[in-house]
């Protein structure tokens, strides 16, 4: 980093902001919050309370033109810029991932325009997933996306965006056919496969390293006429049975269950050492009455569950609400916070986990997980299988790679009371959790990691996140942002 920028970062960490930046931002007319302002603490608060950063300013534009004027000010004053949609970056990259960044908060840009004749929509990136789902559903339409209602559509779709409908519709970024964005020099572009194809390619998987996305244009899907949530749980399953159960779920997934099916395993702490809680949550979006029969081949080789039920009233939007577990109207209640560390594993479908790896993973959870002083859970999300839409798109078609993934693991551990400080043990607990799988697979096993579950301690993140697409990303970064205006700890390097 140039010496001048280092001085700016140091100054901002002490609560000082250059008069030039302050004056120039004020001159744009865009609402700006600076260190020392009464609302600065709330404006600069991270979702993950493990992180505390001091931005140079937080600005709230209302139009693409205002975003452009703010980026130009940052460029002229040698400040680095990050966009913030929902603010749920696991490592607080939406605050810059460090002191001294200029945060462009998109929360004032929440328009959603639906074209019912073309079945398309334009969605500004200040929207949260719950509000997107509700608005589209009112028009009988839907998109693939994750379950957490408060997550912002901008970051979610920028780095992939897995949801229970992804096996039939793809990732959240896949229906996007145009992206409206502001580049590092303040230029406003509409990127498509035909216009600015390199920019479009990079924005579909690594957007915040290249631009601030102000809106996405998407092809929508007809909301399913029937949808239901399936829940099965097995309390206090011994680790050997749990390993066999995950392995059998892998075999079932490789058999190609119908595309209107999506789901995940959820593993948690058992009531005694040597055991885990083992559960499955699934979504069914096909014909009424076909949900259970779809997963019956797996249930046939499983122990009898402790409990099982179908949840919901059969409507699609109710299934979204059931999976979220919170209100879909994100303006009706405040957003949550947490203090946590997370990691991920994306397992290659062509080289699935061995029974030994599955068993070692469960043994680790049943022993170290029982004694851990963290509140932890594991989600094993089904991406692939022969009928998955995610895999129909080549790995190099967008910046998002790892489309040949079968499962994505989210490994997540909060502090005991969900507040700081975070225990050092939590880091080694999750690091070794990953190793329990990878060390029981052949050397060179081509697993990956998921960019929406960011890990600031991850080694070789460039390859694990972006695989063979990273060299092209670096080349585009060098052309579009040679001064590294859009920079944060896991941004694409020049």
C-alpha positions as CSV (number, residue, x, y, z in Angstrom):
1,X,0.0,0.0,0.0
2,X,1.4,3.5,-0.9
3,X,2.8,5.4,2.1
4,X,0.1,8.1,1.7
5,X,-2.6,5.6,2.0
6,X,-1.0,4.1,5.1
7,X,-1.0,7.5,6.7
8,X,-4.7,7.9,5.9
9,X,-5.5,4.6,7.4
10,X,-3.5,5.4,10.5
11,X,-5.2,8.8,10.8
12,X,-8.7,7.3,10.4
13,X,-8.0,4.7,13.1
14,X,-7.4,7.6,15.5
15,X,-10.6,9.2,14.5
16,X,-9.3,11.8,12.0
17,X,-10.5,12.2,8.4
18,X,-8.8,14.5,5.9
19,X,-10.6,17.8,5.5
20,X,-10.4,17.3,1.7
21,X,-12.4,14.1,1.9
22,X,-14.9,15.6,4.4
23,X,-15.4,18.7,2.3
24,X,-15.7,16.8,-1.0
25,X,-18.2,14.3,0.3
26,X,-20.3,17.1,1.8
27,X,-20.1,18.8,-1.6
28,X,-21.8,15.8,-3.3
29,X,-24.9,16.3,-1.2
30,X,-24.9,12.6,-0.3
31,X,-25.7,11.9,3.4
32,X,-22.3,11.1,5.0
33,X,-21.5,10.0,8.5
34,X,-18.0,10.7,9.9
35,X,-16.0,9.7,13.0
36,X,-17.3,11.8,15.9
37,X,-20.8,12.1,14.6
38,X,-23.5,10.9,17.0
39,X,-24.6,8.1,14.6
40,X,-21.1,6.9,13.7
41,X,-21.0,4.0,16.1
42,X,-24.2,2.5,14.8
43,X,-23.2,3.2,11.2
44,X,-19.8,1.5,11.6
45,X,-21.1,-1.5,13.6
46,X,-20.2,-4.9,12.2
47,X,-22.7,-7.9,12.0
48,X,-19.9,-10.1,13.4
49,X,-18.9,-8.4,16.6
50,X,-15.5,-10.1,16.5
51,X,-14.5,-7.2,14.3
52,X,-14.3,-3.5,15.1
53,X,-13.3,-1.2,12.3
54,X,-13.2,2.6,11.9
55,X,-14.3,3.7,8.4
56,X,-13.2,7.1,7.1
57,X,-16.9,7.7,6.4
58,X,-20.1,5.9,5.7
59,X,-22.2,7.4,2.9
60,X,-25.8,6.7,1.9
61,X,-26.4,7.4,-1.8
62,X,-29.8,7.2,-3.3
63,X,-29.0,7.0,-7.0
64,X,-26.3,5.5,-9.3
65,X,-25.2,9.1,-10.0
66,X,-24.6,9.7,-6.3
67,X,-22.6,6.5,-6.1
68,X,-20.5,7.7,-9.0
69,X,-19.9,11.1,-7.3
70,X,-18.8,9.4,-4.1
71,X,-16.4,7.0,-5.8
72,X,-14.9,9.9,-7.7
73,X,-14.3,11.7,-4.4
74,X,-12.6,8.6,-3.0
75,X,-10.5,8.2,-6.0
76,X,-9.4,11.8,-6.0
77,X,-8.5,11.6,-2.3
78,X,-6.7,8.3,-2.4
79,X,-9.3,6.4,-0.2
80,X,-10.3,2.8,-0.7
81,X,-14.0,2.0,-1.1
82,X,-16.2,-0.9,-0.2
83,X,-19.9,-1.3,-0.9
84,X,-22.3,-2.5,1.9
85,X,-25.6,-4.1,1.1
86,X,-26.9,-6.1,4.0
87,X,-23.7,-5.7,5.9
88,X,-23.5,-9.5,6.7
89,X,-19.9,-10.1,5.5
90,X,-18.6,-12.8,7.9
91,X,-15.3,-10.9,8.2
92,X,-16.7,-7.3,8.1
93,X,-15.4,-6.7,4.6
94,X,-18.4,-4.5,4.1
95,X,-16.7,-2.1,6.5
96,X,-13.4,-2.5,4.6
97,X,-12.0,-5.3,6.6
98,X,-9.7,-2.7,8.1
99,X,-9.6,0.9,9.3
100,X,-9.8,3.8,7.0
101,X,-12.1,2.7,4.1
102,X,-14.9,4.7,2.7
103,X,-18.1,2.6,3.1
104,X,-20.8,3.1,0.5
105,X,-24.0,1.9,2.2
106,X,-26.7,0.9,-0.4
107,X,-29.6,0.7,2.1
108,X,-31.3,3.8,0.6
109,X,-31.5,2.1,-2.8
110,X,-34.4,-0.4,-2.5
111,X,-36.4,-0.1,-5.7
112,X,-37.7,-3.3,-7.3
113,X,-39.3,-3.0,-10.7
114,X,-41.0,-6.0,-12.2
115,X,-41.8,-6.4,-15.9
116,X,-44.6,-8.9,-15.9
117,X,-44.7,-9.2,-19.7
118,X,-41.1,-10.2,-19.9
119,X,-40.9,-11.9,-16.4
120,X,-37.9,-9.9,-15.5
121,X,-37.1,-7.6,-12.6
122,X,-34.6,-4.8,-11.8
123,X,-33.5,-5.0,-8.2
124,X,-31.5,-2.4,-6.5
125,X,-28.8,-3.7,-4.2
126,X,-30.0,-2.2,-1.0
127,X,-32.7,-4.8,-0.8
128,X,-32.6,-7.8,1.6
129,X,-33.6,-11.3,0.6
130,X,-36.8,-11.3,2.6
131,X,-38.1,-8.2,0.9
132,X,-37.1,-9.4,-2.6
133,X,-38.9,-12.7,-2.0
134,X,-42.1,-10.9,-0.7
135,X,-42.2,-8.4,-3.6
136,X,-41.6,-10.9,-6.3
137,X,-44.1,-13.4,-4.8
138,X,-46.8,-10.7,-4.9
139,X,-46.4,-10.8,-8.7
140,X,-46.3,-14.6,-8.7
141,X,-42.5,-14.7,-9.4
142,X,-39.4,-15.9,-7.5
143,X,-35.6,-16.2,-7.6
144,X,-33.1,-18.7,-6.2
145,X,-31.5,-17.3,-3.0
146,X,-30.5,-18.2,0.5
147,X,-32.7,-18.6,3.6
148,X,-31.6,-15.7,5.7
149,X,-34.1,-12.8,5.2
150,X,-31.8,-10.0,6.4
151,X,-28.9,-10.9,4.0
152,X,-28.5,-8.3,1.3
153,X,-29.1,-9.3,-2.3
154,X,-26.1,-7.4,-3.6
155,X,-23.4,-9.3,-1.8
156,X,-25.3,-12.6,-1.8
157,X,-25.6,-12.6,-5.6
158,X,-22.1,-11.2,-6.1
159,X,-20.5,-14.3,-4.6
160,X,-22.9,-17.0,-5.7
161,X,-26.0,-17.2,-3.6
162,X,-27.1,-20.8,-2.8
163,X,-30.6,-21.6,-1.7
164,X,-33.0,-24.6,-1.5
165,X,-34.3,-23.9,-5.0
166,X,-30.8,-23.7,-6.5
167,X,-30.8,-27.3,-7.8
168,X,-33.8,-26.4,-10.1
169,X,-33.0,-22.6,-10.8
170,X,-29.3,-22.2,-10.2
171,X,-27.4,-19.8,-7.9
172,X,-28.7,-16.3,-7.2
173,X,-26.2,-14.9,-9.7
174,X,-27.3,-17.2,-12.5
175,X,-30.6,-15.5,-13.5
176,X,-28.7,-12.1,-13.8
177,X,-28.5,-10.9,-17.4
178,X,-27.3,-7.4,-16.8
179,X,-25.5,-5.6,-13.9
180,X,-25.6,-1.8,-13.4
181,X,-22.4,-0.7,-11.7
182,X,-20.0,2.1,-10.9
183,X,-16.4,1.5,-11.8
184,X,-13.3,2.7,-9.9
185,X,-13.1,5.9,-11.9
186,X,-16.7,6.7,-11.3
187,X,-17.9,5.5,-14.7
188,X,-21.5,4.1,-14.7
189,X,-21.9,1.0,-16.9
190,X,-24.5,-1.6,-17.8
191,X,-22.6,-4.8,-18.2
192,X,-24.0,-7.8,-20.1
193,X,-22.5,-10.7,-22.1
194,X,-22.6,-8.4,-25.2
195,X,-21.6,-5.1,-23.6
196,X,-18.6,-5.1,-21.3
197,X,-18.4,-8.9,-21.3
198,X,-15.2,-9.1,-19.2
199,X,-16.7,-6.8,-16.5
200,X,-19.9,-8.8,-16.6
201,X,-18.0,-12.1,-16.2
202,X,-16.0,-10.7,-13.2
203,X,-19.0,-9.2,-11.5
204,X,-20.8,-12.6,-11.5
205,X,-18.7,-14.0,-8.7
206,X,-16.3,-11.3,-7.4
207,X,-18.2,-8.0,-7.9
208,X,-16.9,-5.9,-4.9
209,X,-13.3,-6.2,-6.2
210,X,-14.3,-4.4,-9.4
211,X,-17.2,-2.1,-8.9
212,X,-20.2,-1.1,-6.8
213,X,-23.2,-2.8,-8.2
214,X,-26.2,-0.5,-8.0
215,X,-28.8,-2.9,-9.4
216,X,-29.1,-6.3,-11.0
217,X,-31.5,-7.2,-13.9
218,X,-32.8,-10.8,-13.6
219,X,-35.0,-13.3,-15.3
220,X,-37.5,-14.5,-12.7
221,X,-39.2,-17.8,-12.3
222,X,-42.8,-18.7,-11.7
223,X,-43.4,-19.2,-8.0
224,X,-44.0,-22.9,-7.5
225,X,-47.7,-23.8,-7.1
226,X,-46.8,-26.1,-4.2
227,X,-43.9,-26.0,-1.7
228,X,-43.3,-27.7,1.6
229,X,-40.5,-28.0,4.1
230,X,-39.4,-31.4,5.4
231,X,-37.8,-31.8,8.8
232,X,-36.2,-35.0,10.2
233,X,-34.1,-35.3,13.3
234,X,-32.1,-38.0,15.0
235,X,-31.2,-37.1,18.6
236,X,-27.9,-38.3,20.1
237,X,-26.6,-40.3,17.1
238,X,-23.3,-42.1,17.8
239,X,-20.5,-40.8,15.6
240,X,-20.1,-44.1,13.6
241,X,-23.8,-44.1,12.7
242,X,-23.6,-40.3,11.9
243,X,-20.6,-40.9,9.6
244,X,-22.5,-43.7,7.8
245,X,-25.6,-41.5,7.6
246,X,-23.7,-38.6,6.0
247,X,-22.1,-41.1,3.6
248,X,-25.4,-42.6,2.7
249,X,-26.8,-39.1,2.1
250,X,-23.9,-38.5,-0.2
251,X,-24.7,-41.7,-2.2
252,X,-28.4,-40.6,-2.4
253,X,-27.3,-37.2,-3.6
254,X,-25.1,-38.7,-6.3
255,X,-28.1,-40.8,-7.5
256,X,-29.7,-37.6,-8.8
257,X,-32.8,-36.8,-6.8
258,X,-35.4,-34.7,-8.7
259,X,-34.5,-31.1,-9.3
260,X,-37.4,-29.5,-7.3
261,X,-35.7,-30.9,-4.2
262,X,-33.1,-29.1,-2.1
263,X,-31.8,-29.6,1.4
264,X,-29.1,-29.8,3.9
265,X,-27.9,-31.9,6.8
266,X,-27.6,-29.9,10.1
267,X,-25.3,-31.3,12.8
268,X,-24.9,-30.0,16.3
269,X,-23.7,-30.9,19.8
270,X,-24.9,-34.2,21.4
271,X,-26.0,-34.5,25.0
272,X,-23.1,-36.7,25.8
273,X,-19.6,-37.3,24.5
274,X,-19.4,-39.6,21.5
275,X,-22.7,-38.4,20.0
276,X,-24.1,-35.6,17.9
277,X,-27.5,-34.3,17.0
278,X,-28.2,-35.1,13.3
279,X,-31.0,-33.5,11.3
280,X,-32.2,-33.0,7.8
281,X,-34.1,-30.0,6.4
282,X,-35.4,-30.2,2.9
283,X,-37.5,-28.1,0.5
284,X,-39.8,-29.6,-2.1
285,X,-41.1,-27.5,-5.0
286,X,-42.8,-30.1,-7.2
287,X,-46.1,-32.0,-7.1
288,X,-48.0,-32.2,-3.9
289,X,-47.6,-35.5,-2.2
290,X,-44.2,-36.3,-3.8
291,X,-41.9,-34.8,-1.2
292,X,-41.4,-37.7,1.0
293,X,-41.2,-40.3,-1.8
294,X,-38.3,-38.3,-3.3
295,X,-36.1,-38.8,-0.2
296,X,-37.5,-42.2,0.7
297,X,-34.5,-44.1,-0.8
298,X,-32.3,-42.4,1.8
299,X,-34.8,-42.8,4.6
300,X,-34.9,-46.5,3.9
301,X,-31.2,-46.9,4.9
302,X,-31.4,-44.6,7.9
303,X,-32.3,-45.4,11.5
304,X,-35.8,-44.4,12.5
305,X,-35.9,-40.6,13.2
306,X,-36.6,-39.2,16.6
307,X,-39.1,-36.8,14.9
308,X,-40.3,-36.0,11.4
309,X,-42.8,-33.5,10.0
310,X,-43.9,-31.5,7.0
311,X,-43.9,-27.8,7.8
312,X,-45.9,-25.1,6.0
313,X,-49.2,-24.4,4.3
314,X,-48.1,-25.4,0.9
315,X,-47.5,-22.0,-0.6
316,X,-44.1,-21.0,-1.8
317,X,-43.8,-17.8,0.2
318,X,-44.7,-19.7,3.4
319,X,-41.8,-22.1,2.6
320,X,-39.4,-19.1,2.4
321,X,-40.7,-17.8,5.7
322,X,-40.4,-21.3,7.3
323,X,-36.8,-21.7,6.2
324,X,-35.9,-18.2,7.3
325,X,-37.2,-18.5,10.8
326,X,-37.6,-14.7,11.0
327,X,-39.9,-12.2,9.5
328,X,-39.5,-11.6,5.8
329,X,-40.3,-7.9,6.4
330,X,-36.9,-6.8,7.4
331,X,-38.1,-3.2,8.2
332,X,-40.3,-4.5,10.9
333,X,-37.6,-5.7,13.3
334,X,-33.9,-4.8,13.9
335,X,-31.2,-6.9,12.4
336,X,-29.3,-9.3,14.6
337,X,-25.6,-9.5,15.5
338,X,-23.3,-12.4,16.5
339,X,-19.7,-13.1,17.5
340,X,-18.4,-16.0,15.5
341,X,-15.9,-17.7,13.3
342,X,-16.9,-19.6,10.2
343,X,-15.2,-21.8,7.6
344,X,-16.4,-23.8,4.6
345,X,-15.6,-26.8,2.5
346,X,-16.9,-27.4,-1.1
347,X,-16.5,-31.1,-1.9
348,X,-16.0,-32.1,-5.5
349,X,-18.7,-34.3,-7.0
350,X,-16.2,-36.2,-9.1
351,X,-14.2,-37.2,-6.0
352,X,-16.7,-37.6,-3.2
353,X,-15.9,-38.1,0.5
354,X,-14.8,-41.5,1.7
355,X,-16.7,-43.3,4.5
356,X,-13.5,-42.8,6.5
357,X,-13.6,-39.0,6.0
358,X,-17.3,-38.9,7.0
359,X,-16.7,-40.9,10.1
360,X,-13.6,-39.0,11.1
361,X,-15.5,-35.8,10.8
362,X,-18.4,-37.0,13.0
363,X,-15.9,-38.5,15.5
364,X,-14.3,-35.1,15.8
365,X,-17.6,-33.4,16.3
366,X,-18.7,-35.9,18.9
367,X,-15.6,-35.5,21.0
368,X,-14.1,-32.1,20.5
369,X,-17.5,-30.6,19.7
370,X,-18.9,-31.9,23.0
371,X,-16.2,-30.2,25.0
372,X,-16.1,-27.0,23.0
373,X,-17.2,-23.8,24.8
374,X,-18.7,-22.4,21.6
375,X,-22.2,-22.6,20.3
376,X,-21.6,-24.4,17.0
377,X,-23.5,-25.9,14.1
378,X,-22.7,-27.5,10.8
379,X,-24.8,-27.3,7.6
380,X,-24.0,-29.7,4.7
381,X,-25.8,-28.1,1.8
382,X,-26.7,-30.1,-1.3
383,X,-25.4,-28.3,-4.4
384,X,-25.0,-31.0,-6.9
385,X,-26.1,-34.3,-8.2
386,X,-27.0,-35.2,-11.8
387,X,-30.1,-33.0,-11.9
388,X,-28.6,-29.8,-10.4
389,X,-28.9,-26.6,-12.4
390,X,-25.8,-25.2,-10.8
391,X,-23.7,-27.7,-12.6
392,X,-25.2,-27.0,-16.0
393,X,-23.1,-23.9,-16.3
394,X,-19.3,-24.4,-16.9
395,X,-16.9,-23.4,-14.1
396,X,-15.3,-20.7,-16.3
397,X,-18.6,-19.2,-17.6
398,X,-18.6,-16.8,-14.6
399,X,-16.1,-15.7,-12.0
400,X,-17.9,-18.0,-9.5
401,X,-16.2,-21.4,-9.8
402,X,-16.6,-24.7,-8.0
403,X,-19.8,-25.5,-9.8
404,X,-18.8,-29.1,-9.8
405,X,-19.4,-29.2,-6.1
406,X,-21.6,-31.8,-4.5
407,X,-21.8,-30.4,-0.9
408,X,-20.9,-27.1,0.6
409,X,-20.2,-27.3,4.4
410,X,-20.8,-24.3,6.5
411,X,-18.8,-24.7,9.7
412,X,-19.9,-22.0,12.2
413,X,-19.1,-21.4,15.9
414,X,-20.3,-18.5,18.0
415,X,-19.0,-17.4,21.4
416,X,-20.8,-18.9,24.3
417,X,-23.0,-15.9,24.8
418,X,-22.9,-14.6,21.2
419,X,-20.9,-11.6,22.4
420,X,-17.2,-10.6,22.5
421,X,-14.6,-11.7,23.3
422,X,-14.3,-14.6,21.0
423,X,-12.4,-17.6,22.5
424,X,-9.1,-18.6,20.9
425,X,-10.2,-22.2,21.1
426,X,-13.0,-21.4,18.6
427,X,-10.4,-20.9,15.8
428,X,-8.5,-24.1,16.3
429,X,-11.8,-26.0,16.9
430,X,-13.0,-25.1,13.4
431,X,-9.6,-25.3,11.7
432,X,-9.2,-28.9,12.9
433,X,-12.8,-29.6,12.0
434,X,-11.8,-29.0,8.3
435,X,-8.7,-31.1,8.7
436,X,-10.7,-34.0,10.0
437,X,-12.2,-34.3,6.5
438,X,-9.3,-33.2,4.3
439,X,-6.6,-35.3,6.1
440,X,-8.7,-38.4,5.4
441,X,-8.9,-37.8,1.7
442,X,-6.1,-38.3,-0.9
443,X,-3.3,-35.7,-1.2
444,X,-4.3,-33.1,-3.8
445,X,-8.0,-33.6,-3.1
446,X,-9.5,-30.7,-5.2
447,X,-11.9,-29.2,-2.6
448,X,-12.8,-25.6,-2.4
449,X,-14.3,-22.9,-0.1
450,X,-17.3,-20.7,-0.5
451,X,-16.9,-16.9,-0.8
452,X,-20.1,-16.1,1.0
453,X,-18.7,-17.9,4.1
454,X,-15.6,-15.8,4.2
455,X,-12.7,-16.8,6.4
456,X,-10.0,-14.2,7.0
457,X,-7.6,-16.8,8.3
458,X,-7.9,-19.1,5.2
459,X,-4.6,-19.9,3.5
460,X,-4.5,-20.2,-0.3
461,X,-7.9,-18.5,-0.4
462,X,-7.3,-17.4,-4.0
463,X,-7.4,-21.0,-5.2
464,X,-9.9,-22.3,-2.7
465,X,-12.4,-19.6,-3.6
466,X,-11.8,-19.0,-7.3
467,X,-9.8,-22.0,-8.6
468,X,-8.7,-21.6,-12.2
469,X,-10.6,-18.4,-12.6
470,X,-8.3,-16.4,-10.4
471,X,-5.6,-15.5,-13.1
472,X,-8.3,-14.0,-15.3
473,X,-9.7,-12.1,-12.4
474,X,-6.3,-10.6,-11.7
475,X,-5.9,-9.5,-15.3
476,X,-9.3,-7.8,-15.3
477,X,-8.5,-6.1,-12.0
478,X,-5.3,-4.7,-13.4
479,X,-7.3,-3.2,-16.3
480,X,-10.3,-1.9,-14.4
481,X,-8.9,-0.9,-11.0
482,X,-5.1,-0.4,-11.3
483,X,-5.1,1.9,-8.2
484,X,-6.8,-0.7,-6.0
485,X,-9.8,1.6,-5.2
486,X,-11.9,-1.4,-4.4
487,X,-9.7,-3.2,-1.9
488,X,-10.4,-5.3,1.2
489,X,-8.5,-8.3,2.7
490,X,-9.9,-10.9,0.3
491,X,-10.3,-8.7,-2.8
492,X,-8.8,-9.8,-6.0
493,X,-5.2,-8.7,-6.2
494,X,-3.7,-6.6,-9.0
